[in-house]
Amino acid sequence: MKEDIEPIPEDIALMICEEIREYNREKKFSLAKVQCWGCMKYSNKKDDIRHRCIFSKENNRGCHLVNKIYDIKH
């Protein structure tokens, strides 16, 4: 594991988040799909994008799904 975790730029984090949601939408059932559903349901209920998981930790690293894709691609 990296000692200095690179921040994820907000626009890239949101783009990856959308890609993951689209990918999971096609699945019949998965834990990742449930995670995305809960994240979006909560942020929509609060009517604030800042309640998405990616914003729950410093450097936009609150969602392990987004972190994994970002770390592989970048």
N, C-alpha and C positions, 0 to 999 in steps of 0.2 A: 504494500500500500504506500502511496506517495505521502511524504511528510508534509510538503507544501501543496495543498490541494488547489488547483487552478480554478479561479472563479469562472462560472459560465455566464457569458453575456446574456442579458435578459431576452433579447430578440431571438437568440439561438435556443435558449431554454424553452421559450414559448413555441418555437417552431418544432422542436423535438417532441414536446408535450403533445402537440396536435398530431404529429406523425404516429406517436404511440397510441393515442386515442383512436385514430382511424384504423390502425392495425388491429387493435383489440376489439373494435366494433364488429369485425368479421368473425371473431371466435364465438363459439357457442357458450363456453364457460372457461374462465381462467381467473386466478387470483389477481393478475395484473388488470384484467377487465374490471373486476370488482373494485380494485383500488382506484382506477381512473374514474369509475362511475361515482364513487363516494367523494372523491376530490372535487369533481365538477358539480355534483349536487350541492355540496357545502358552499363552494364559492359562488354558485348561482343563487343560493338561498340568501347569502350575505350581500349579493349584488356587487361583488368586489373581486376582481381578478387576483388581487393580492392575497386572497385566502386559499389559493391553489397550493398544493404541497411544495412545489418548487421554491416558493418564497418563504417557506417555514424555517429555513436555515440560512445562515450567512452565505453569501456568494451564489445564491440561487441553486443551492445544492440540497434542497429538501426532499426531492423525489429520487429514490434509488433507480427507478427506471430511466429517467432522464440522465442521471449521472452516468449510468452504464453506457448508454449510447454515445454520450458526449466524449467519455474517456476512450472509447474505441475509435471514434471517427477523428478526434482531434488530438 
